[in-house]
Amino acid sequence: MSGSKAYLPEETPAVLPILPVRNVVLFPNVPTQLLVGRLESRRLVEDAVADNRMIGVFTQVDGGEERPGGEDLHPVGVVALV
């Protein structure tokens, strides 16, 4: 890999559901367990598990934000297979 170009497998969809997480940083190729508390987040994960699909995971800038939008997330995240 050269420069700041991110590696994404060819089968990664162009559009992914986004899971905002609090006070956690995920790293590529490192299996991890997440506790998912918000109802919207649980639904997103349940849908992903049912479809065996990928999601985007981004850490919130302010972990206290209950309904984070795009501006509330750090600009770099990971693609995760649920």
JOBEL-V389912 format. One record per backbone hydrogen bond with DSSP energy under -1.0 kcal/mol. NH is the residue of the N-H (numbers start at 0). CO is the residue of the C=O. Records with the same first field share a line. If there is no record, write none. Layout:
BEGIN
NH = CO  CO
END
This chain:
BEGIN
4 = 1
11 = 8
18 = 55
20 = 57
29 = 26
41 = 37
42 = 38
43 = 39
44 = 40
45 = 41
46 = 42
47 = 43
48 = 44
49 = 45
50 = 46
52 = 47
54 = 79
55 = 16
56 = 77
57 = 18
59 = 20
60 = 71
64 = 61
71 = 68
72 = 69
73 = 58
77 = 56
79 = 54
81 = 52
END
